[in-house]
């Protein structure tokens, strides 16, 4: 049996020399390579944006921690001022009662209130020296 001379077995492409791509394949490869280059440049841009976002998050975290620290400090100072204000109110009330007692000639009561005022002031001074 004779074979048709126009009919020939084709070798697989990987076994033959590279076939020249057709103009249509060239256009497709060119488009594909263009897309790949675009994707690579997009990936570089996205990577830079991610770095910028991470840096921004770090800065926000630092600012938040600083604000939180300031808040704690202000809260402590506010509590201290409130305590001092209460102590001042108590001292003023005692002083006023001492004046009233002296005005009414109640010397025993004035002496007791004066003693209480001295003790209060001594306690406050002791607390300040501890802190």
Secondary structure, DSSP 8 states (H G I E B T S, - for coil): ----TT------GGGS------HHHHHHHHHHHHHHHHHHHHHHHHHHHHHHHHHHHHHHHHHHHHHHHHHHHHHHHHHHHHHHHHHHHHHHHHHHHHHHHHHTT-HHHHHHHHHHHHHHHHHHHHHHHH-
